[in-house]
Amino acid sequence: MLLQLPTETIPIQEIPVDKKVRLFIKREDQIHPQVSGNKYWKLFHNVNDYLQQKPEQPYLITFGGAFSNHIAAVAAAGSIAVIPTLGIIRGEELQTKWRDNPTLLFAKRNGMNLKFVTREEYRHKEKLTEFLEQEFPEALVIPEGGTNAAAVEGVKMMLNEQTKDFDYLCTAVGTGGTIAGISKFCEDNQKVIGFRVVEDASLENKIFELTLKRNYHLIDSCFGGYGKISDDNIRFINDFKEKYSIPLEPIYTGKMMQKLFELIEKDFFPENSRILCFHTGGLQGIEGANLLLEKQNRNLII
């Protein structure tokens, strides 16, 4: 079974701001209950093109950390397509703890096999990929975060006639696939802003290799580092949900929106600008984040 195009238009909601700009959010988090947000589009061509080749022994293999949205999405996609999946998980110590991890437990319940490797082994994913391709010659090995050329083509479908009406297109940036797709297929008059949540000096080049354009601007939105959750960010996410009834997660969209509000407050955008940000989903990660916050006796994300 292939991943399907949505039957309904993804909603765009306006977020009122006390400045002379208009801010909107495209709710890609609502595209599918399990394969959420940009992950759906990054997997769309990867999985569908692979299945159309009719492999005799189909198998999806990918990489991720303990609370990876991508791991959860690939597991769910495999369940939908009724094909086996394998997740290479960073952190050998998780082998005995995965039942306490909501993301890995979700992946297992969706039929994903888990292989735990040391952080040193994980750093050499190219070697791991070569080994996996030899061991499973018919498998589709998808890179960490799902970012590749097929993913960029899938992200194109996040853009439509409605998104052409905006001056700025904004997205959180992890591995770079989503911003590459937006940059590659947006209108020539549109400006693309990526809210970078990782410290990665090679990110600019990675994005350029995928899009062959320089029509985007990256803004540091790490707030202490990838995966780090500050009390300030928790307050922002909870206030945002209370005011606008829109949930955010703390790794990507929560940091993007916090930084975006700071920029709007500082008059970063010209008057009368129409700004569209993409909610890239990942809400499954809130449960895992709250487990860590609870252990630290900190406020939780509502």
MARVEXTI-657031 format. One line per 5 residues: for each residue y, z, x of N, C-alpha, C. Coordinates in Angstrom, 2 decimals, always signed. Each point is the difference from the previous one (the first is absolute). Example, Ala and Ser with C-alpha at 12.3 -4.5 7.8 and 13.67 -1.06 7.14 Angstrom:
-5.69/+7.80/+13.19/+1.19/+0.00/-0.89/+1.20/+0.00/+0.90  +1.05/-0.72/-0.35/+1.19/+0.06/+0.82/+1.09/+0.73/-0.77 $
END
This chain:
-1.20/+0.00/+0.85/+1.20/+0.00/-0.85/+1.25/+0.00/+0.88  +0.92/-0.92/-0.27/+1.21/-0.12/+0.81/+1.08/+0.97/-0.50  +0.96/+0.32/+0.90/+1.19/+0.72/-0.45/+0.82/-0.94/-0.87  +0.52/+0.52/-1.11/+0.67/-0.84/-0.99/+1.52/+0.13/+0.09  +0.70/-1.06/-0.41/+1.44/+0.08/-0.15/+0.32/+0.90/-1.19 $
+1.07/+0.80/+0.07/+0.33/+0.88/-1.12/+0.37/-0.81/-1.24  -0.34/+0.52/-1.15/+0.31/-0.69/-1.26/+1.39/+0.34/-0.51  +0.62/+1.05/+0.54/+1.34/+0.40/-0.42/+0.94/+0.00/+1.20  +1.28/-0.26/-0.26/+1.02/+0.01/+1.05/+0.21/+1.42/+0.52  +0.05/+0.14/+1.31/+0.26/+1.31/+0.60/+1.43/+0.41/-0.34 $
+0.20/+1.19/-0.58/+1.35/+0.40/-0.43/+0.95/+0.28/+1.16  +1.26/-0.28/-0.24/+1.08/+0.34/+0.93/+0.91/+0.99/-0.73  +0.18/+1.18/+0.57/+0.80/+1.05/-0.62/+1.30/+0.21/+0.78  +1.08/+0.20/-0.73/+1.25/+0.33/+0.68/+0.07/+1.51/+0.24  +0.52/+0.36/+1.18/+0.21/+1.40/+0.36/+1.51/+0.23/+0.09 $
+0.58/+0.76/-0.91/+1.46/+0.19/+0.00/+0.47/+0.70/+1.28  +1.05/-0.52/+0.60/+0.61/+0.62/+1.18/+1.51/+0.07/-0.20  +0.63/+1.01/+0.61/+1.44/+0.22/-0.18/+0.81/-0.75/+1.05  -0.34/-1.28/+0.16/+0.72/-0.86/+0.94/+0.15/-1.37/-0.64  +0.83/-0.85/+0.60/+0.25/-1.33/-0.59/-1.04/-1.01/+0.47 $
-1.26/+0.42/-0.09/-1.14/-0.89/+0.24/-1.01/+0.28/-1.11  -0.96/-0.91/-0.16/-1.06/+0.23/-0.99/-1.35/+0.00/+0.73  -0.78/+1.02/-0.29/-1.28/+0.21/+0.67/-1.15/-0.14/-1.01  -1.04/-0.73/+0.40/-1.16/-0.23/-0.85/-1.27/+0.23/+0.81  -1.09/+0.28/-0.70/-1.30/+0.17/+0.66/-1.05/-0.80/-0.76 $
-0.77/-0.78/+0.74/-1.09/-0.79/-0.58/-1.28/+0.83/+0.11  -0.61/+0.26/-1.15/-1.08/+0.98/-0.08/-1.36/-0.63/+0.33  -0.15/-0.44/+1.26/-1.29/-0.54/+0.43/-1.10/+1.06/-0.03  +0.39/+1.27/-0.07/-1.01/+1.06/-0.11/-0.77/-0.08/-1.31  +0.52/-0.76/-0.97/-0.65/-0.10/-1.30/-0.92/-1.21/-0.14 $
-0.16/-0.76/+1.07/-0.78/-1.24/-0.11/-1.47/+0.25/-0.30  -0.55/+1.08/+0.54/-1.42/+0.29/-0.20/-0.20/+1.50/+0.17  -0.86/+0.62/-0.79/-0.16/+1.46/+0.10/-0.61/+0.49/+1.30  -0.71/-0.87/+0.73/-0.68/+0.45/+1.22/+0.41/-0.79/+1.24  +0.17/-1.31/-0.13/+0.47/-0.81/+1.14/+1.51/-0.13/-0.19 $
+0.74/+0.89/+0.63/+1.39/+0.23/-0.39/+1.00/-0.78/+0.84  +1.05/-0.49/-0.69/+1.18/-0.52/+0.68/-0.26/-1.17/+0.92  +0.65/+0.05/+1.17/-0.13/-1.11/+0.95/-1.43/-0.19/+0.49  -0.82/+1.05/-0.07/-1.40/-0.14/+0.45/-0.74/-1.02/-0.86  +0.33/-0.05/-1.28/-0.65/-0.98/-0.88/+0.29/-1.42/+0.50 $
+1.27/-0.25/+0.29/+0.37/-1.35/+0.43/-0.47/-0.32/+1.40  -0.05/+1.00/+0.88/-0.48/-0.25/+1.36/-1.50/-0.32/+0.00  -0.71/+0.55/-0.97/-1.44/-0.27/-0.09/-0.31/-1.23/-0.86  +0.94/-0.44/-0.81/-0.27/-1.02/-1.00/-0.63/-1.26/+0.62  +0.68/-0.61/+0.95/-0.54/-1.22/+0.63/-1.13/+0.32/+0.97 $
+0.12/+1.12/+0.70/-1.07/+0.39/+0.93/-1.34/+0.05/-0.72  -0.06/+0.74/-1.10/-1.26/+0.18/-0.71/-0.41/-1.25/-0.77  +0.94/-0.60/-0.73/-0.35/-1.15/-0.82/-0.42/-1.20/+0.82  +0.74/-0.29/+1.08/-0.38/-1.14/+0.85/-1.37/+0.22/+0.63  -0.26/+1.24/+0.39/-1.29/+0.34/+0.60/-1.14/-0.19/-1.00 $
+0.17/+0.49/-1.21/-1.06/-0.12/-1.01/-0.24/-1.44/-0.41  +1.04/-0.82/+0.03/-0.16/-1.41/-0.36/-0.84/-0.77/+1.02  -0.16/+0.58/+1.19/-0.88/-0.61/+1.01/-1.47/+0.30/-0.29  -0.23/+0.89/-0.97/-1.35/+0.37/-0.46/-0.92/+0.45/+1.15  +0.42/+1.04/+0.74/-0.88/+0.54/+1.05/-1.28/+0.57/-0.61 $
-1.12/-0.19/+0.72/-1.29/+0.49/-0.51/-0.04/+1.52/-0.02  +0.59/+0.62/+1.02/+0.04/+1.46/+0.06/+1.45/+0.46/+0.17  +0.77/-0.01/-1.07/+1.42/+0.36/+0.10/+0.18/+1.47/+0.37  +1.04/+0.26/+0.78/+0.25/+1.36/+0.48/+1.47/+0.06/+0.41  +0.73/+0.99/-0.49/+1.38/+0.21/+0.40/+0.05/+1.18/+0.96 $
+0.64/-0.21/+1.16/+0.12/+1.05/+1.01/+1.47/+0.16/+0.36  +0.47/+1.23/+0.12/+1.38/+0.21/+0.40/+0.16/+1.35/+0.69  +1.26/+0.32/+0.33/+0.32/+1.17/+0.82/+1.07/+0.84/-0.69  -0.01/+1.32/+0.26/+1.06/+0.84/-0.54/-0.14/+1.45/+0.38  +1.05/+0.75/-0.29/+0.01/+1.43/+0.28/-0.51/+0.80/-1.19 $
+0.13/+1.31/+0.10/-0.60/+0.92/-0.98/+0.52/-0.19/-1.41  +1.29/-0.35/-0.15/+0.60/-0.11/-1.34/+0.50/-1.42/-0.25  -0.64/-0.98/+0.60/+0.47/-1.38/-0.03/-0.02/-0.61/-1.39  +1.15/-0.50/-0.45/+0.06/-0.76/-1.25/-0.86/-1.26/+0.10  -0.02/-0.59/+1.18/-0.75/-1.24/+0.21/-1.50/+0.24/-0.14 $
-0.50/+1.09/+0.56/-1.43/+0.33/-0.15/-0.34/+0.15/-1.48  +0.82/+0.74/-0.74/-0.24/+0.19/-1.43/+0.02/-1.33/-0.73  +0.95/-0.87/+0.35/+0.14/-1.29/-0.68/-1.19/-0.91/+0.27  -0.45/-0.06/+1.25/-1.15/-0.86/+0.33/-1.26/+0.50/-0.68  -0.19/+1.32/-0.04/-1.16/+0.57/-0.70/+0.02/-0.40/-1.47 $
+1.17/+0.12/-0.64/+0.11/-0.36/-1.41/-0.20/-1.50/-0.20  +0.55/-0.82/+0.90/-0.17/-1.45/-0.10/-1.47/-0.39/+0.13  -0.71/+0.68/+0.90/-1.43/-0.26/+0.15/-0.76/+0.36/-1.26  +0.40/+1.11/-0.62/-0.64/+0.41/-1.25/+0.25/-1.03/-1.10  +1.23/-0.51/-0.09/+0.34/-1.01/-1.00/-0.81/-1.28/+0.23 $
-0.08/-0.42/+1.27/-0.69/-1.24/+0.34/-1.51/+0.17/+0.10  -0.47/+1.24/-0.11/-1.43/+0.34/+0.09/-0.58/-0.46/+1.34  +0.69/+0.36/+1.08/-0.51/-0.28/+1.34/+0.16/+1.27/+0.85  -0.88/+0.21/+0.96/+0.08/+1.21/+0.83/+1.19/-0.01/+0.94  +0.45/+1.19/+0.36/+1.15/+0.15/+0.90/-0.32/+1.05/+1.06 $
+0.68/-0.14/+1.13/-0.13/+0.95/+1.11/+1.39/+0.35/+0.50  +0.27/+1.28/+0.09/+1.26/+0.47/+0.55/-0.20/+0.66/+1.34  +0.71/-0.50/+1.01/-0.02/+0.63/+1.33/+1.15/+1.00/+0.02  -0.34/+1.29/+0.04/+0.98/+1.06/-0.22/+0.38/+0.67/+1.32  +1.31/+0.10/+0.25/+0.51/+0.66/+1.21/-0.19/+1.51/-0.11 $
-0.75/+0.56/+0.97/-0.19/+1.45/+0.03/-1.44/+0.41/-0.22  -0.71/+0.19/+1.10/-1.42/+0.33/-0.07/-0.23/+1.34/-0.72  +1.00/+0.90/+0.07/-0.15/+1.32/-0.61/-0.08/-0.07/-1.53  +0.42/-1.12/-0.58/-0.03/-0.14/-1.46/-1.41/-0.24/-0.54  -0.94/-0.25/+0.88/-1.37/-0.32/-0.42/-0.61/+1.10/-0.86 $
+0.35/+1.23/+0.29/-0.55/+1.13/-0.76/+0.97/+0.53/-1.06  +1.18/-0.65/-0.11/+1.04/+0.53/-0.89/+0.41/-0.99/-1.08  -0.62/-1.17/-0.06/+0.50/-1.04/-0.90/-0.05/+0.42/-1.47  -0.92/+0.89/-0.35/-0.07/+0.44/-1.41/+1.23/+0.80/-0.42  +0.72/+0.54/+0.97/+1.23/+0.74/-0.29/+1.24/-0.89/+0.04 $
-0.21/-1.28/+0.26/+1.11/-0.94/+0.14/+0.01/-0.91/-1.23  +1.04/+0.06/-0.85/-0.02/-0.77/-1.25/-0.06/-1.51/+0.20  +0.62/-0.51/+1.07/-0.02/-1.44/+0.26/-1.40/-0.47/+0.39  -0.62/+0.72/+0.93/-1.34/-0.39/+0.45/-1.03/+0.23/-1.09  +0.19/+1.04/-0.79/-0.91/+0.25/-1.12/+0.10/-1.13/-1.02 $
+1.22/-0.46/-0.27/+0.21/-1.14/-0.90/-0.70/-1.25/+0.55  +0.16/-0.22/+1.31/-0.63/-1.17/+0.62/-1.52/+0.06/-0.14  -0.58/+1.16/+0.27/-1.45/+0.15/-0.13/-0.46/-0.23/-1.44  +0.76/+0.53/-0.95/-0.37/-0.16/-1.41/+0.09/-1.46/-0.45  +0.78/-0.79/+0.73/+0.09/-1.43/-0.28/-0.96/-0.81/+0.86 $
-0.95/+0.69/+0.64/-1.07/-0.68/+0.70/+0.25/-0.30/+1.46  +1.09/+0.47/+0.57/+0.30/-0.32/+1.40/-0.83/+0.87/+0.94  -0.62/-0.64/+0.98/-0.62/+0.72/+1.11/+1.10/+0.38/+0.98  -0.10/+1.16/+0.60/+1.01/+0.47/+0.94/-0.62/+0.19/+1.37  +0.69/-0.54/+1.01/-0.42/+0.20/+1.40/+1.17/+0.65/+0.72 $
-0.23/+1.20/+0.53/+1.06/+0.76/+0.65/-0.04/-0.23/+1.51  +1.17/-0.31/+0.57/+0.09/-0.26/+1.44/+1.08/+0.89/+0.60  -0.09/+0.20/+1.30/+1.02/+0.81/+0.68/+1.33/-0.75/+0.00  +1.06/+0.75/+0.22/+1.32/-0.62/+0.06/+0.10/-0.98/+1.18  -0.70/+0.28/+1.07/-0.02/-0.91/+1.16/-0.67/-1.30/-0.37 $
-1.15/+0.07/-0.67/-0.68/-1.22/-0.45/+0.87/-0.77/-0.97  +0.67/+0.72/-0.87/+0.81/-0.64/-1.03/+1.17/-0.77/+0.60  +0.52/+0.49/+1.11/+1.12/-0.69/+0.65/-0.40/-1.39/+0.47  -1.29/-0.22/+0.21/-0.48/-1.30/+0.49/-0.67/-0.75/-1.16  +0.78/-0.24/-1.04/-0.56/-0.64/-1.20/-0.44/-1.44/+0.25 $
+0.60/-0.64/+1.02/-0.41/-1.38/+0.30/-1.47/-0.03/+0.44  -0.38/+0.96/+0.83/-1.40/+0.07/+0.44/-0.91/+0.36/-1.16  +0.45/+0.94/-0.83/-0.78/+0.38/-1.17/-0.19/-1.19/-0.93  +1.05/-0.78/-0.17/-0.08/-1.19/-0.87/-1.00/-1.00/+0.53  +0.03/-0.25/+1.31/-0.95/-0.93/+0.61/-1.44/+0.47/-0.22 $
-0.22/+1.29/+0.19/-1.35/+0.55/-0.18/-0.45/-0.15/-1.45  +0.89/+0.30/-0.93/-0.33/-0.07/-1.43/-0.28/-1.44/-0.42  +0.75/-0.93/+0.53/-0.20/-1.41/-0.35/-1.33/-0.52/+0.53  -0.45/+0.55/+1.12/-1.31/-0.37/+0.52/-1.12/+0.64/-0.82  +0.20/+1.28/-0.37/-1.02/+0.71/-0.75/-0.11/-0.50/-1.45 $
+1.16/-0.38/-0.58/+0.02/-0.47/-1.39/+0.69/-1.36/-0.04  -0.69/-1.06/+0.40/+0.64/-1.31/+0.15/+0.57/-0.58/-1.28  -0.47/+0.42/-1.15/+0.53/-0.53/-1.26/+1.09/+0.88/-0.59  +0.29/+1.12/+0.63/+0.97/+0.94/-0.56/+1.43/-0.51/+0.17  +0.87/+0.44/-0.90/+1.44/-0.19/+0.17/+0.56/+1.28/+0.60 $
+0.51/-0.09/+1.23/+0.60/+1.16/+0.66/+1.52/-0.08/-0.20  +0.53/+0.94/-0.76/+1.42/+0.03/-0.34/+0.70/+1.00/+0.92  +1.12/-0.38/+0.61/+0.65/+0.93/+0.93/+0.58/+1.23/-0.69  +0.33/+1.00/+0.79/+0.61/+1.22/-0.51/+1.25/-0.34/-0.81  +0.12/+0.59/-1.17/+1.16/-0.28/-0.84/-0.08/-1.31/-0.74 $
-1.02/-0.80/+0.30/-0.19/-1.27/-0.69/+0.92/-1.12/+0.42  +0.74/+0.19/+1.09/+1.01/-0.98/+0.39/-0.59/-1.14/+0.81  +0.07/-1.20/-0.57/-0.35/-1.24/+0.68/+0.67/-1.14/-0.75  -0.29/-1.24/+0.38/+0.67/-1.15/-0.62/-0.31/-0.10/-1.49  -1.25/+0.30/-0.39/-0.37/-0.05/-1.42/+0.76/+1.06/-0.79 $
+0.21/+1.15/+0.59/+0.76/+1.06/-0.67/+1.44/-0.44/-0.25  +0.61/-0.64/+0.98/+1.37/-0.48/-0.14/+0.10/-0.98/-1.17  -0.98/-0.89/-0.12/-0.01/-0.94/-1.13/-0.14/+0.74/-1.32  -0.75/+1.08/-0.02/-0.16/+0.78/-1.22/+1.29/+0.69/-0.41  +0.74/+0.52/+0.99/+1.26/+0.69/-0.28/+1.01/-0.94/-0.67 $
-0.16/-1.29/+0.23/+0.87/-0.99/-0.66/+0.05/+0.23/-1.51  -1.09/+0.49/-0.58/-0.07/+0.18/-1.45/+0.74/+1.24/-0.47  +0.53/+0.78/+0.92/+0.90/+1.09/-0.39/+1.38/-0.54/-0.35  +0.26/-1.26/+0.37/+1.28/-0.64/-0.29/-0.18/-0.95/-1.17  +1.02/-0.07/-0.87/-0.05/-0.89/-1.16/+1.42/-0.39/-0.41 $
+0.13/-0.59/-1.16/+1.33/-0.42/-0.47/+0.94/+1.19/-0.12  -0.52/+1.15/-0.41/+0.84/+1.19/-0.15/+0.55/+0.49/+1.33  -0.81/-0.05/+1.05/+0.44/+0.54/+1.29/+1.04/-0.88/+0.68  +0.19/-1.22/-0.49/+0.99/-0.91/+0.60/+1.43/+0.46/-0.28  +0.17/+0.89/-0.97/+1.34/+0.41/-0.43/+0.61/+1.10/+0.87 $
-0.71/+0.42/+1.04/+0.47/+1.15/+0.79/+0.53/-0.44/+1.36  +0.97/+0.77/+0.49/+0.61/-0.28/+1.30/-0.83/+0.58/+1.14  -0.60/+1.18/-0.25/-0.79/+0.70/+1.02/-1.40/+0.28/-0.53  -0.99/-0.22/+0.85/-1.39/+0.33/-0.31/-0.45/+1.05/+1.02  -0.51/+1.13/-0.49/-0.31/+1.13/+0.88/-1.47/+0.40/-0.15 $
-0.62/+0.30/+1.14/-1.38/+0.49/-0.03/-0.24/+0.96/+1.15  -0.94/+0.92/-0.20/-0.46/+0.84/+1.11/-0.83/-0.86/+0.94  +0.00/+0.36/+1.28/-0.71/-0.80/+1.01/-0.95/+0.89/+0.80  -1.29/-0.36/-0.04/-1.01/+0.66/+0.81/-0.54/-0.96/+1.05  -0.94/-0.85/-0.42/-0.55/-1.00/+0.93/+0.78/-1.31/-0.02 $
+0.90/-0.18/-0.97/+0.90/-1.15/+0.02/-0.38/-1.15/-0.92  -1.14/+0.05/-0.65/-0.45/-1.12/-0.82/+0.86/-0.23/-1.23  +0.43/+1.07/-0.64/+0.78/-0.14/-1.24/+1.38/-0.57/+0.28  +0.68/+0.54/+0.99/+1.33/-0.54/+0.30/-0.10/-1.44/+0.51  -1.08/-0.33/+0.70/-0.18/-1.37/+0.46/-0.11/-0.96/-1.18 $
-0.77/+0.39/-1.02/-0.14/-0.85/-1.18/+1.30/-0.13/-0.77  +0.72/+1.10/-0.15/+1.28/-0.05/-0.70/+0.99/-0.86/+0.77  +0.06/+0.17/+1.31/+0.93/-0.76/+0.83/-0.32/-1.49/+0.00  -1.29/-0.30/+0.03/-0.42/-1.40/+0.08/+0.30/-0.77/-1.28  -0.10/+0.67/-1.16/+0.07/-0.72/-1.26/+1.22/+0.34/-0.86 $
+0.91/+0.83/+0.50/+1.19/+0.32/-0.78/+0.98/-1.18/+0.02  +1.05/+0.10/-0.80/+1.03/-1.03/-0.04/+0.85/+0.06/+1.27  +0.57/-1.14/+0.37/+0.78/-0.07/+1.24/+1.22/+0.91/-0.01  +0.55/+0.27/-1.18/+1.21/+0.83/-0.09/-0.31/+1.49/-0.06  -1.28/+0.36/-0.07/-0.35/+1.41/-0.14/-0.16/+0.68/+1.35 $
+0.38/+1.25/+0.06/-0.15/+0.81/+1.21/-1.18/+0.96/-0.20  -0.83/+0.11/+1.02/-1.20/+0.83/-0.09/+0.17/+1.21/+0.92  -0.24/+1.18/-0.54/+0.09/+1.23/+0.80/-1.35/+0.70/-0.02  -0.51/+0.30/+1.18/-1.25/+0.73/+0.14/+0.27/+1.42/+0.44  -0.57/+0.95/-0.73/+0.17/+1.42/+0.32/-1.23/+0.44/+0.79 $
+0.17/+0.04/+1.31/-1.11/+0.21/+0.93/-0.42/+1.47/+0.02  -1.29/+0.25/-0.30/-0.50/+1.38/-0.03/-0.88/+0.32/+1.20  -0.10/-0.94/+0.95/-0.80/+0.21/+1.21/+0.85/-0.28/+1.23  -0.32/+0.70/+1.08/+0.62/-0.28/+1.29/-0.86/-1.05/+0.70  +0.42/-1.25/-0.04/-0.80/-1.09/+0.56/+0.95/-1.04/+0.58 $
+0.14/+0.00/+1.32/+0.94/-0.91/+0.66/-0.39/-1.46/-0.17  -1.28/-0.25/-0.31/-0.47/-1.39/-0.13/+0.14/-0.54/-1.42  +0.52/+0.81/-0.92/+0.00/-0.37/-1.42/+0.83/-1.26/-0.26  +1.17/-0.11/+0.63/+0.85/-1.19/-0.20/-0.77/-1.27/+0.33  -0.69/+0.01/+1.14/-0.75/-1.20/+0.41/-1.17/-0.27/-0.93 $
-0.65/+1.06/-0.47/-1.13/-0.18/-0.92/+0.46/-0.68/-1.29  +1.14/+0.44/-0.50/+0.53/-0.58/-1.24/+0.40/-1.46/+0.23  +0.65/-0.26/+1.12/+0.44/-1.36/+0.30/-1.20/-0.95/+0.12  -1.08/+0.47/+0.62/-1.19/-0.84/+0.13/-0.58/-0.39/-1.36  +0.17/+0.87/-1.00/-0.53/-0.27/-1.33/+0.93/-0.85/-0.85 $
+1.30/+0.11/+0.25/+0.97/-0.67/-0.88/+0.78/-1.12/+0.66  +0.14/+0.06/+1.35/+0.77/-0.97/+0.77/+1.46/-0.06/-0.47  +0.49/+1.13/-0.49/+1.39/+0.11/-0.42/+0.60/+1.29/+0.55  +1.33/+0.01/+0.08/+0.71/+1.21/+0.42/+1.00/+0.42/-1.07  -0.35/-0.17/-1.24/+0.91/+0.26/-1.11/-0.15/+1.42/-0.56 $
-0.48/+0.91/+0.81/-0.21/+1.38/-0.46/+0.61/+0.98/+0.99  +0.23/+1.19/-0.48/+0.59/+1.06/+0.81/-0.83/+1.25/-0.18  -0.44/+0.60/+1.10/-0.80/+1.22/-0.07/+0.88/+1.23/+0.18  -0.21/+0.99/-0.85/+0.75/+1.25/+0.07/-1.00/+1.15/+0.18  +0.29/+0.86/+0.95/-0.88/+1.14/+0.29/-0.02/+0.96/-1.18 $
-1.19/+0.19/-0.56/-0.18/+0.95/-1.10/-1.19/+0.91/+0.27  -0.22/+0.31/+1.28/-1.18/+0.79/+0.38/+0.10/+1.46/-0.42  +1.22/+0.55/+0.01/+0.20/+1.40/-0.39/-1.00/+0.92/+0.70  -0.06/-0.11/+1.33/-0.85/+0.90/+0.77/-1.30/-0.62/+0.49  -0.35/-1.19/-0.50/-1.21/-0.66/+0.47/-0.91/-0.42/-1.15 $
-0.88/-0.94/+0.29/-0.91/-0.51/-1.02/-0.90/+1.11/-0.53  -0.04/+0.11/-1.30/-0.84/+1.02/-0.62/+0.61/+1.39/-0.04  +1.15/+0.18/+0.65/+0.66/+1.31/-0.04/+0.77/+0.15/-1.31  -0.11/+1.16/-0.62/+0.63/+0.23/-1.30/+0.97/+1.17/+0.14  +1.27/-0.28/-0.15/+1.01/+1.05/+0.12/+0.25/+0.66/-1.35 $
+0.48/+1.23/+0.03/+0.37/+0.69/-1.24/+1.08/-0.77/-0.75  +0.90/-0.62/+0.75/+1.08/-0.78/-0.61/-0.58/-1.19/-0.77  -1.02/-0.64/+0.57/-0.61/-1.14/-0.68/-0.75/+0.44/-1.26  -0.65/+1.14/+0.07/-0.69/+0.54/-1.19/+1.02/+0.24/-1.12  +1.14/+0.61/+0.35/+1.04/+0.25/-1.00/+0.50/-1.31/-0.60 $
+0.21/-0.99/+0.86/+0.49/-1.29/-0.49/-1.00/-0.63/-0.96  -1.28/-0.03/+0.37/-1.03/-0.61/-0.84/-0.10/+0.70/-1.35  +0.02/+1.32/+0.02/-0.10/+0.76/-1.25/+1.23/-0.18/-0.88  +1.19/-0.02/+0.60/+1.24/-0.24/-0.76/+0.00/-1.41/-0.58  -0.48/-0.96/+0.79/-0.03/-1.40/-0.44/-0.90/-0.15/-1.22 $
-1.15/+0.63/+0.04/-0.92/-0.09/-1.14/+0.58/+0.67/-1.23  +0.67/+1.13/+0.21/+0.59/+0.71/-1.13/+1.12/-0.80/-0.64  +0.81/-0.68/+0.82/+1.15/-0.75/-0.53/-0.40/-1.34/-0.61  -0.95/-0.70/+0.66/-0.28/-1.39/-0.39/-1.41/-0.23/-0.53  -0.82/+1.04/-0.01/-1.40/-0.09/-0.48/-0.79/-1.03/+0.80 $
+0.30/-0.10/+1.30/-0.72/-0.91/+0.89/-0.60/+0.81/+1.14  -1.32/+0.04/+0.13/-0.61/+0.74/+1.11/+0.11/-0.78/+1.31  +0.19/+0.72/+1.08/+0.02/-0.58/+1.35/-0.99/+0.76/+0.86  -0.54/-0.68/+1.01/-0.87/+0.70/+0.96/+0.79/+0.23/+1.29  -0.43/+0.95/+0.85/+0.85/+0.44/+1.11/-0.10/-0.81/+1.29 $
-0.88/-0.98/+0.08/-0.19/-0.72/+1.26/+0.82/-1.29/+0.06  +0.11/-0.68/-1.14/+0.69/-1.30/-0.02/+1.18/+0.01/-0.98  -0.28/-0.09/-1.29/+1.09/-0.19/-0.97/+0.94/+1.20/-0.06  -0.53/+1.20/+0.18/+0.86/+1.17/-0.02/+1.04/-0.04/+1.11  -0.43/-0.39/+1.19/+0.92/-0.09/+1.13/+0.97/-1.17/-0.17 $
-0.51/-1.13/-0.51/+0.89/-1.14/-0.23/+1.11/+0.37/-0.96  -0.36/+0.60/-1.14/+1.01/+0.30/-1.01/+0.99/+1.05/+0.49  -0.47/+0.98/+0.76/+0.92/+1.01/+0.53/+1.02/-0.66/+0.92  -0.46/-0.86/+0.89/+0.91/-0.67/+0.92/+0.91/-0.96/-0.74  -0.53/-0.68/-1.00/+0.80/-0.94/-0.78/+1.15/+0.72/-0.71 $
-0.29/+1.15/-0.57/+1.06/+0.78/-0.66/+1.06/+0.44/+1.02  -0.42/+0.35/+1.21/+0.96/+0.36/+1.04/+0.91/-1.18/+0.33  -0.59/-1.19/+0.10/+0.80/-1.19/+0.31/+0.99/-0.32/-1.12  -0.45/+0.12/-1.23/+0.89/-0.25/-1.14/+1.15/+0.99/+0.00  -0.29/+1.26/+0.29/+1.03/+1.04/+0.04/+1.03/-0.29/+1.08 $
-0.43/-0.62/+1.10/+0.89/-0.31/+1.13/+0.65/-1.38/-0.14  -0.14/-0.63/-1.17/+0.59/-1.32/-0.28/-0.49/-1.07/+0.97  -1.28/+0.07/+0.31/-0.60/-1.00/+0.88/+0.03/-1.39/-0.66  -0.17/-0.05/-1.31/-0.07/-1.27/-0.71/+1.37/-0.38/-0.56  +0.36/-1.27/+0.06/+1.28/-0.44/-0.58/+0.05/+0.28/-1.50 $
+1.21/+0.16/-0.52/+0.17/+0.21/-1.44/-0.64/-1.13/-0.80  -0.56/+0.37/-1.14/-0.63/-0.93/-0.94/-1.33/-0.57/+0.50  -0.53/+0.55/+1.07/-1.31/-0.44/+0.47/-1.08/+0.37/-1.01  -0.96/-0.88/-0.15/-1.19/+0.28/-0.82/-1.17/+0.20/+0.96  -0.56/+1.21/-0.02/-1.02/+0.41/+0.97/-1.33/+0.19/-0.72 $
-1.03/-0.63/+0.50/-1.34/+0.17/-0.57/-0.92/+0.60/+1.06  -0.62/+1.13/-0.32/-1.01/+0.55/+0.90/-1.37/-0.11/-0.68  -1.03/-0.12/+0.81/-1.36/-0.18/-0.49/-0.77/+1.31/+0.12  -0.50/+0.48/-1.13/-0.86/+1.17/+0.01/-1.40/-0.48/+0.38  -0.42/+0.32/+1.21/-1.26/-0.55/+0.52/-1.21/+0.87/-0.28 $
+0.13/+0.92/-0.97/-1.17/+0.76/-0.45/-0.38/+1.12/+0.95  -1.30/+0.14/+0.23/-0.48/+1.05/+0.90/+0.04/+1.39/-0.57  +0.11/+0.11/-1.32/+0.13/+1.33/-0.61/-1.26/+0.84/+0.15  -1.13/-0.64/+0.31/-1.22/+0.77/+0.25/+0.17/+0.97/+1.16  +0.93/-0.29/+0.89/+0.21/+0.85/+1.17/+0.66/+1.33/-0.29 $
+0.57/+0.15/-1.20/+0.69/+1.25/-0.33/-0.96/+1.18/-0.01  -1.19/-0.21/-0.54/-0.97/+1.10/-0.06/-0.36/+0.51/+1.39  -0.24/-0.92/+0.93/-0.31/+0.40/+1.37/+1.17/+0.68/+0.67  +1.21/-0.52/-0.24/+1.20/+0.63/+0.58/+0.16/+1.43/-0.51  -0.25/+0.19/-1.28/+0.14/+1.34/-0.57/-1.04/+0.98/+0.56 $
-1.19/-0.49/+0.32/-1.00/+0.86/+0.63/+0.51/+0.54/+1.34  +0.62/-0.88/+0.78/+0.54/+0.41/+1.29/+1.19/+0.95/-0.19  +0.87/-0.32/-0.96/+1.17/+0.84/-0.25/-0.40/+1.38/-0.48  -1.04/+0.05/-0.83/-0.47/+1.29/-0.51/-0.51/+0.88/+1.13  -0.71/-0.60/+0.95/-0.50/+0.75/+1.15/+1.14/+0.55/+0.85 $
+1.14/-0.69/-0.03/+1.17/+0.42/+0.76/+0.94/+0.90/-0.80  -0.45/+0.39/-1.22/+0.80/+0.86/-0.89/+1.38/-0.60/-0.27  +0.02/-1.32/-0.27/+1.25/-0.70/-0.28/+0.03/-0.49/-1.43  +1.17/-0.40/-0.45/+0.14/-0.56/-1.34/-0.82/-1.27/-0.14  -0.51/-0.24/-1.20/-0.83/-1.16/-0.25/+0.78/-1.12/-0.64 $
-0.55/-1.22/+0.07/+0.57/-1.15/-0.67/-0.50/-0.01/-1.44  +0.91/-0.08/-0.95/-0.39/+0.07/-1.41/-0.44/-1.37/-0.52 $
END
